[in-house]
Amino acid sequence: QYAKPVLLVHGDTHVFRVDKALVASGDGRPIENVTRLENFGEREVHWSRVAVDPAGPELFVITPGIVAANVVPHPVPPR
């Protein structure tokens, strides 16, 4: 019902992602005015920059920042 843009920022699985994760309870369609930023965390601690650009095509401009010393190598599964 709130028609303005909303940015929901959280850490859950701590995998960086930006999406439209909230869906309407009636029809299951994404709620377009709500953008989710799930931030880094846990073992890979990095940062995110959020800029607000009222004149741009997207109000929220989200840029991930990687701290090289905090990058955790992920094992490659055997073939």
Secondary structure, DSSP 8 states (H G I E B T S, - for coil): ---S-EEEEE-SS---EEE---B-TTT--B-TTEEEEE--BTTB--EEEEEE-TTSSSSEEEEEE--GGG---------
